[in-house]
Every structure is written in structure tokens, then in C-alpha cells.
Amino acid sequence: MKKQAKGIIALSALLAALGGSYAVLKLTAPENGEEDKSSAVIETTSEAKGNGTILISENGAVTTVKKAVVKNGEGEINVILKDEPTEDTSATYTLEDYSDLDVDISMVGTLVNNGNGMAAEALIAENCTDLAKYGLEDPAATVEFTFESGNTAKFFIGDKAPSNSGTYVLVNGTDDVYTVSNSLMANYLRSVKEFISSTVLAKPDDDNYPKIDSIRIERGDMDEDMLIEYDKSSDDKNSGGTSATHVLVEPLFSYLTVEKSNGITNGMFGLAAKEIYALNCKESDIAGAGLSDPFCRVTMECGNGKTYVLLLSEIFTDESGEKCSYGMLEGGKVIYIISADNAKWLTVQPIDIVSRMLITNYVWNITDMTVSGGGKTVEMKVSRKDPEAILDSPSAEDFKVKKNGEELDAERFRQFYSFLVSSNAEEFALDEPVPDGEPAASIEFTDSYFGKTFRYDFYDDSLMRSLIVVDGKSKYYCTKSFVNTLIENIKRIDTGEDYVTTW
């Protein structure tokens, strides 16, 4: 059975259940004997005193609305039919002049569905002569439907009744005031902006989620950009690194912490705005929001070939006291107001998202290592016992280690390396000059996966702190107690004593 027929039967059943006879009153009478196209009617149930009265229909039937015009204190909203109803689906609606934007189709549909076939809660005043008393002399909203036949129906929305018991409504061509549920009338009082999705960039479903190749953050308060790139080695479980799929490339190389970096790498998808500032924005709107020369520009390049650029203004405090920013997609038509808590690119610093682990290489990718400190130097070389074997889950039993040319238990080597990867940096030291003289301790190793040699030198910086120089450049500070523990553990490689794991 078609939706329209079902609606007619449901309407008839409702009226029958209410009991009593009903009078059919035309909303607008023809002028000068001319036929009027308006055929919407009020169907009143005498015994129910207005409760359940169907205020808007077409000749007693709930038919398809082709267009709806809503006028309120916020402006005018023009609703047009998007998809005709079928046997299995209801009609859908969109906004005229905004169909190229992400219109909230479900919410727009309420501007038709809440009024078409609208039932009253109570009859408040018959033949009312004081419409001002109900806020209907200058109504809060006027709604006009045009049905597919060309017939029209119009109603006016006034004040809320005392104790929120409903909203006053008057149908065009009558003098009777009714109350209708507040929930049915609420959306007629909204601005057109509230019917546009506040999601800046829709989040793809899991099957279509693209790989994010890179994120570049350019910001007015940073001398250098932050560049984050996809870490190809993250596809290999034996490559080392952290569980994050991306690494920081600029202003320095560093692994990322998943929990802290995910909102930066993936946060543009599904980014929710607090509200919309401007629709179909012009150059003057963009300039007024501070986006002609944005404070922050975030460029996301994806593996599917698409690039998205998010423009953000400087942070301001809105009327509610929340810190916000104006934002828009470059080339877009909507300017949003976004909470600074959601737009984390506005304030993020490299130290906020990087992993503090100094060494993250996979242990069995190490082919040789030299460590020195406290006047002692140890050289270790690692090789497979069976170079031809395919190792899905390598362990110490699969390797042999030479220490200064002598045999060293591979598990002993693994334990020492476990101590190294447990070390954490405390803060960046990017602008510090590399000290003269010999470091207090050094670590140098070659990773076969990357085909690269890494070097870490530790210099005394203060009574409690050491400077870490990575591959010849100052990079981090760490606590001096770690360096002292490193020197002690270098000495213990030969002795067989348990390595110190706290400092």
C-alpha cells in the first residue's frame, strides 16, 4: 500500500476514534466569486474540543507537499521536494539554493512532516478577536505549503502557552486559535544555518577510509612547519617503531604517540563545528572571519589523490566563554565556528604528540652495536644462526652475538637492548649547540631494516640533566640518572649481573 493511501486511512481512523461529527471549513474563501486554489481544511471534532483536530491537510487527505516556505525572525527558508514518495519510502526534502551543501535532509523533512497532517492539542479560542494575546498578530513564524496539485495551506505560529503546554497556532482564513505540541513547532523557528550539517568534513565509512599520506601544519606562531607523514615501515610488524602509523618529519624526525597524535593525523575527518557562521560565503565574509590570511593552515594529502586544506583563524572567546576559531575548507562555501578543543592544530606543538622513547628499532634488526661510557667500550655484532631460515617470530635462540670478538649470550644482548628502549626523553633541545669534548656516554648501532646507522651521544648539561645529541644534532634532554645507569649497565655486560632497570 502506498504511503499516501496509508496516511489517508490513518487520518480517517483518528477522526473516527474521536467520535462526533465534524464540520469542514475552508481556510480561505474565494474573492469576487473566483475559484481559490487553497483547499486545505480544518477538520474539527465537536466532542473532543479541539484535541486531535487535523489543522492542515488537502481536502481531508495528507498528500505530498511540493514546496514549503518558512518565514521567521531569522529569515526565510525555502524547502523543495527532493525525492517523490514510493511504496516503500517517504518523500524527502532539501533546501532551495543550498542543495550543493551538506543539507541535513532528515531535519529539513520536519518542516513539512510536522505541519502536514498536524493535529491540535486543544482549541483555545473560537472566533478570536485579540490575536496579540497569543502572539499571532505579529507571529513568530509563517509557514505555507504548496501541494503537488497547486493547492496551498498556510498557518501562523505564535507564543508558547503557559507552562509550556503547547504553542499557539492559527490557520490562515480562520479565527480559531489552537495549541500544537512544542516539539512539532520548534524547527519552524530556526535559522537556515541550523539545517546545514555542522560537520566540516564528513568521515568516510571504514570501507572507503583513505590512507592519510601527510599532514602539514602551518601556523603564525611557529617558525617552522610541522610535517607528519605516513610511516611505511608501520606495515611491517618487525620494523620497530611505535604503534602509531605516522611519524613526525619536520621540524625533526620523531615517532608519535598514538593516543596523542590521532586527533592531529585523522581529526579533519568528522570534524564537528559548534555552529555555522556564514553560508554561501563571499570574499567579505572570508576576510571578516580572518581566513583570507589564516592564522593556521592544515593540509591533508590522502592516498586516494584527494587533498583537503583546512583554514583556521586565531582563537577568540565566544559569548559562552568558550575558546573558538573560525574555520572553513579552502574553496568551500561554509564558514564554521569550531571549538578550539576540536581544532587541536591551533595549539599543538611537536612535544605534545611525539613518543618520548629514544630508541624504537626492532631488536633483531640490529646487526652491530657499540656502547661506551665510564671509560669502557663494548662492541657487539649480531647475526642469524641460519641466514636462510624464515623467521615469523624471531627470538634470541635464532641469533648469535659476538662481544669484542667473544661469544655473548643472545638473551643477554636482548636484555641490555630492552633497557635501552625503555629510556625516555623529557623535552626537546633543538636549538642547543653540540658541546665540545667527549660525551659522557655513547650508543651507535646499525639497523638492517632501514639500512642505516644511528648514533646517540649523551653530554652533561646541568647537575640533574643531560643533553642528547642524535646523529650529530642536539635533539632532547633526559635525566642524568639515566646516563649514569647506562654507564653502569655497560660495565655489567661482562659481569653477568642483572641490569639496572630503574633510575
C-alpha positions in Angstrom: 0.0 0.0 0.0 1.4 3.4 -0.9 2.4 5.9 1.8 -0.2 8.4 0.7 -3.1 5.9 1.0 -1.8 4.7 4.4 -1.9 8.3 5.6 -5.5 8.8 4.5 -6.6 5.7 6.2 -4.7 6.6 9.4 -6.3 10.1 9.3 -9.8 8.6 8.9 -9.2 6.2 11.7 -8.1 9.0 14.0 -11.2 11.0 13.3 -13.5 8.0 13.8 -11.9 7.3 17.1 -12.5 10.8 18.3 -16.2 10.4 17.7 -18.9 13.0 16.9 -19.5 14.9 13.7 -17.1 17.3 12.2 -17.5 20.4 10.1 -15.4 21.2 7.1 -14.3 24.8 7.0 -12.4 26.3 4.1 -9.3 28.2 5.2 -9.7 31.0 2.6 -12.9 32.0 0.8 -12.8 32.9 -2.9 -12.7 36.6 -3.6 -15.1 38.1 -6.2 -16.6 34.8 -7.0 -13.2 33.5 -8.3 -12.2 30.0 -7.5 -9.4 29.8 -4.9 -6.6 27.2 -5.2 -6.4 26.8 -1.5 -8.2 23.7 -0.5 -6.6 22.9 2.8 -9.2 22.3 5.5 -9.7 22.2 9.3 -11.5 19.1 10.5 -12.9 19.7 14.0 -14.3 17.1 16.3 -17.0 18.7 18.4 -16.8 16.3 21.3 -13.1 16.5 21.6 -13.0 20.3 21.9 -10.1 20.6 19.6 -7.9 17.8 20.8 -6.8 15.8 17.8 -8.2 18.3 15.3 -6.3 18.0 12.0 -5.3 21.5 11.2 -3.5 21.1 7.8 -4.5 18.7 5.0 -5.6 18.8 1.4 -9.3 18.1 1.1 -9.1 15.8 4.1 -6.1 13.9 2.9 -2.4 14.1 3.8 -0.9 14.5 0.4 2.6 15.3 -0.9 3.9 18.8 -0.3 5.8 20.1 -3.3 7.2 23.2 -1.6 7.2 24.9 1.8 8.2 28.4 2.7 9.0 29.3 6.3 9.4 32.9 7.4 10.6 33.7 10.9 12.7 36.2 12.8 15.9 34.5 11.4 14.9 34.9 7.8 13.3 32.8 5.1 13.7 29.1 4.5 12.6 27.6 1.2 12.0 23.8 1.2 11.7 21.9 -2.0 10.8 18.3 -2.8 13.9 16.2 -3.4 12.6 12.7 -3.9 9.0 11.6 -4.5 7.5 9.1 -2.1 7.4 5.5 -3.2 5.6 2.4 -2.0 8.4 1.8 0.5 9.8 5.2 1.2 8.5 8.6 2.3 9.2 11.9 0.3 12.5 13.6 1.1 13.1 17.4 1.0 16.1 19.7 0.7 16.8 23.4 0.8 16.4 25.6 -2.3 19.7 27.4 -3.1 21.7 25.2 -0.7 21.4 21.8 -2.4 25.2 21.8 -3.1 25.9 21.9 0.6 25.6 19.1 3.1 22.0 19.7 4.0 20.5 17.7 7.0 17.8 16.0 4.9 16.2 14.5 8.0 15.9 17.8 9.8 14.6 19.6 6.7 11.9 17.0 6.3 10.4 18.0 9.7 9.5 21.4 8.2 7.0 19.5 6.0 6.1 16.5 8.1 5.5 18.3 11.3 2.9 20.5 9.7 1.3 18.3 7.0 -1.5 16.5 8.8 -0.7 18.5 12.0 -3.0 17.7 14.9 -4.0 20.2 17.6 -3.8 19.6 21.3 -6.6 21.9 22.3 -8.9 24.6 20.9 -8.0 27.7 22.9 -10.2 30.5 21.4 -13.0 30.3 18.9 -13.6 33.4 16.7 -10.7 35.1 18.4 -10.6 38.9 18.1 -7.4 39.5 20.1 -4.6 37.7 18.3 -2.0 39.7 20.0 -2.8 37.9 23.2 -1.4 34.7 21.7 1.5 36.2 19.8 -0.4 35.8 16.5 -0.9 39.4 15.5 2.8 39.5 14.6 3.6 35.8 14.5 6.9 34.2 15.3 6.7 32.2 12.1 4.6 31.9 9.0 4.5 28.5 7.1 3.0 28.0 3.7 2.7 24.7 1.9 2.2 24.2 -1.8 0.8 20.7 -2.6 1.6 18.9 -5.9 -1.9 19.9 -7.1 -1.0 23.6 -6.7 -3.3 24.0 -3.7 -1.9 25.9 -0.8 -2.2 25.9 3.0 -0.8 28.5 5.4 -0.6 28.7 9.2 0.9 31.0 11.7 2.9 30.2 14.9 2.6 32.4 17.9 3.8 32.3 21.6 4.2 29.3 23.8 1.3 28.7 26.1 1.8 29.0 29.8 3.7 26.1 31.5 4.9 25.0 28.0 1.6 23.3 27.4 1.9 23.9 23.7 2.4 26.6 21.1 -0.4 28.8 19.8 -1.3 28.2 16.1 -3.7 29.9 13.7 -4.6 28.6 10.3 -5.0 31.1 7.6 -8.6 32.0 6.8 -9.9 31.2 10.3 -10.2 33.0 13.7 -9.7 29.9 15.9 -6.6 29.6 18.0 -5.3 26.1 18.8 -2.3 24.8 20.7 0.1 22.3 19.0 2.9 20.3 20.6 6.0 22.5 21.2 8.2 19.8 19.7 6.3 19.9 16.3 6.7 23.7 16.1 10.3 24.2 17.3 12.1 23.7 14.0 10.0 26.4 12.3 11.7 29.0 14.5 15.2 28.0 13.5 17.6 29.7 11.0 18.5 28.1 7.7 22.1 27.6 9.1 20.7 25.1 11.5 19.6 22.8 8.7 23.1 22.5 7.2 25.4 19.8 8.7 27.9 21.2 11.2 30.4 18.6 10.2 33.3 20.4 8.4 34.5 17.3 6.5 32.4 14.1 6.5 34.0 11.0 7.9 34.2 8.2 5.3 33.0 4.7 6.2 35.5 2.1 7.1 35.5 0.6 3.6 36.3 3.9 1.9 38.6 5.5 4.5 41.7 6.7 2.7 45.2 6.4 3.8 46.4 9.7 5.0 49.8 10.3 3.4 50.7 13.5 5.1 49.5 16.4 7.4 51.3 19.7 7.2 50.5 22.4 9.8 51.5 26.0 9.1 50.8 28.4 11.9 51.5 32.0 12.6 53.2 31.4 15.9 55.6 28.7 14.7 58.9 29.4 12.9 58.9 26.0 11.2 56.0 23.9 9.9 55.1 20.6 11.4 55.0 17.8 8.8 53.6 14.4 9.7 53.9 11.6 7.2 52.7 8.0 6.9 55.3 5.6 8.2 55.6 2.8 5.6 57.5 0.7 8.0 54.4 0.6 10.2 53.0 -2.0 7.8 55.8 -4.4 8.9 55.4 -5.8 12.4 59.2 -6.4 12.6 60.3 -2.9 11.6 60.3 -1.5 15.1 58.9 2.0 15.8 55.8 2.6 17.8 52.2 1.5 17.1 51.4 4.9 15.5 51.1 4.7 11.7 52.7 8.2 11.2 55.9 9.9 12.1 56.9 13.5 12.6 59.3 14.6 9.8 59.6 18.3 10.4 60.9 20.2 12.3 62.7 16.9 13.3 62.2 13.2 12.9 60.4 11.5 15.8 57.9 8.7 16.3 54.4 9.6 17.5 52.3 8.5 20.4 49.0 7.0 19.1 46.7 8.5 21.8 48.1 12.0 21.4 48.6 12.1 17.7 45.5 10.5 16.3 43.4 13.7 16.6 46.1 15.5 14.6 46.5 13.0 11.9 42.9 11.9 11.5 40.9 14.6 13.1 39.9 16.5 10.0 37.6 13.7 9.0 34.4 14.1 11.1 35.5 17.4 12.5 32.4 18.9 14.2 31.7 22.6 14.3 29.9 24.4 17.2 27.8 26.3 14.7 27.8 27.9 11.2 29.0 31.4 10.8 28.2 32.0 7.1 26.6 30.1 4.2 27.5 30.6 0.6 30.2 32.9 1.9 31.6 35.8 -0.1 35.1 37.2 0.0 34.0 39.8 2.5 32.8 37.0 4.8 36.1 35.2 4.5 38.0 38.3 5.2 35.8 39.2 8.2 36.4 35.8 9.7 40.2 36.3 9.4 40.5 33.5 6.8 41.9 35.4 3.8 45.3 35.2 5.5 44.6 32.4 8.1 46.4 32.0 11.3 46.6 28.3 10.7 46.5 26.2 7.6 46.3 22.4 7.8 46.9 20.4 4.6 45.9 16.8 4.4 47.0 14.7 1.5 45.4 11.3 1.1 46.3 8.1 -0.7 43.2 8.4 -3.0 44.7 11.5 -4.6 42.5 14.0 -2.7 43.9 16.9 -0.8 41.9 18.9 1.8 43.0 22.2 3.2 41.5 23.5 6.5 41.8 27.2 7.2 41.6 28.4 10.8 41.5 31.9 12.3 43.2 32.9 15.6 41.4 31.8 18.7 38.7 34.0 20.2 36.3 33.7 23.1 32.6 33.4 22.2 29.6 34.6 24.1 29.5 31.5 26.3 33.2 31.9 27.3 34.4 29.0 25.1 37.6 29.4 23.1 36.8 29.0 19.4 38.1 29.6 15.9 36.5 30.4 12.5 37.2 27.7 10.1 36.5 26.6 6.5 37.7 24.2 3.9 39.7 26.1 1.3 37.4 26.6 -1.7 34.3 25.8 0.3 31.1 27.8 0.8 30.6 27.5 4.5 32.4 29.2 7.4 32.1 27.4 10.7 32.7 28.3 14.3 34.8 25.5 15.8 35.7 24.8 19.4 39.5 25.2 19.9 39.3 21.8 21.8 38.3 20.2 18.5 40.7 22.2 16.3 43.8 20.9 18.0 46.0 22.1 15.2 45.7 25.6 16.6 47.9 24.9 19.6 49.7 21.6 19.1 53.5 21.5 19.5 55.8 18.7 18.4 56.5 17.7 22.0 52.7 17.2 22.6 52.5 14.2 20.2 55.9 12.6 19.9 56.8 9.4 21.6 59.4 10.1 24.3 61.1 6.8 23.6 64.7 7.4 22.4 65.2 4.2 20.6 62.4 2.3 18.9 64.2 0.0 16.5 63.3 -3.7 16.5 65.9 -5.6 18.4 66.6 -8.4 15.9 67.1 -5.9 13.1 70.3 -4.8 14.9 73.4 -6.1 13.2 76.1 -4.4 15.3 76.3 -2.1 18.3 79.0 -0.1 20.1 78.3 1.4 23.5 80.8 3.4 25.6 80.8 5.2 28.9 82.8 5.3 32.1 86.0 4.5 30.3 84.6 1.2 28.9 83.7 0.4 25.3 81.8 -2.7 24.2 81.4 -3.8 20.6 78.7 -6.3 19.8 77.9 -8.0 16.4 74.6 -9.8 15.9 73.9 -12.4 13.2 71.4 -15.2 12.4 72.4 -18.8 13.2 70.6 -19.8 10.0 70.6 -17.0 7.4 68.2 -19.0 5.1 65.6 -19.6 7.8 62.3 -17.7 7.5 61.6 -16.2 11.0 57.9 -15.3 11.7 58.6 -14.6 15.3 62.3 -14.2 15.9 63.8 -14.9 19.3 67.2 -15.0 21.0 67.5 -18.6 20.1 67.7 -17.7 16.4 70.7 -15.4 16.8 74.3 -15.4 17.9 76.2 -12.4 19.3 79.9 -11.6 19.5 81.1 -9.2 22.2 84.6 -7.7 21.4 85.2 -10.9 19.4 84.0 -13.3 22.1 80.7 -15.2 22.4 77.9 -13.4 24.2 74.6 -15.0 25.1 72.0 -13.5 22.7 69.4 -13.3 25.5 71.9 -11.2 27.5 72.2 -8.8 24.5 68.4 -8.7 24.2 68.1 -7.7 27.9 70.6 -4.9 27.5 68.8 -3.6 24.5 65.5 -3.8 26.4 67.0 -1.4 28.9 67.9 1.0 26.1 64.4 1.1 24.5 62.9 1.8 27.9 64.6 5.2 28.1 62.5 8.3 27.5 63.4 11.9 26.6 61.9 14.7 28.6 61.9 17.7 26.3 63.2 19.0 23.1 66.6 20.7 22.8 66.5 21.7 19.1 68.5 24.9 19.3 71.2 23.8 21.7 74.8 23.8 20.3 76.6 20.5 20.3 79.1 20.7 23.2 82.9 20.3 22.6 84.7 17.4 24.1 83.9 13.8 24.6 80.3 12.7 25.6 79.7 11.0 28.9 78.3 8.0 27.1 77.5 6.9 23.5 75.4 4.4 21.7 75.8 3.5 18.0 74.1 0.7 16.1 73.1 -0.3 12.6 69.6 -1.3 11.7 69.4 -3.8 8.8 65.7 -3.0 8.0 66.4 0.7 7.5 70.0 0.1 6.2 71.1 2.9 8.5 73.4 3.6 11.4 72.1 5.6 14.4 74.2 7.4 17.0 73.2 8.8 20.4 75.7 10.9 22.4 75.0 12.0 26.0 76.6 15.2 27.3 76.3 16.7 30.8 74.1 19.7 30.7 73.5 20.5 34.4 73.6 18.8 37.7 70.4 16.9 37.0 70.1 16.9 33.2 71.9 15.5 30.2 71.8 16.7 26.6 71.1 14.0 23.9 72.7 14.5 20.5 71.2 12.3 17.8 73.2 11.8 14.6 75.3 14.9 15.3 72.4 17.2 16.2 71.0 18.3 19.6 67.6 16.8 20.0 66.5 16.0 23.5 67.2 16.4 27.2 66.9 13.5 29.6 67.6 13.0 33.3 71.2 12.5 34.2 70.3 9.5 36.3 69.5 7.6 33.1 73.0 8.3 31.7 74.6 7.1 35.0 72.5 3.9 34.8 73.5 3.4 31.2 77.2 3.6 32.2 76.7 1.1 35.0 74.9 -1.3 32.7 77.7 -1.1 30.1 80.0 -2.3 32.8 77.6 -5.2 33.7 77.6 -6.6 30.1 80.7 -8.5 31.0 79.9 -9.4 34.6 76.6 -11.2 34.1 75.0 -9.1 36.9 71.3 -8.2 36.4 71.0 -4.9 34.5 69.7 -1.9 36.5 66.2 -1.0 35.2 65.3 1.9 37.4 66.9 5.3 37.7 
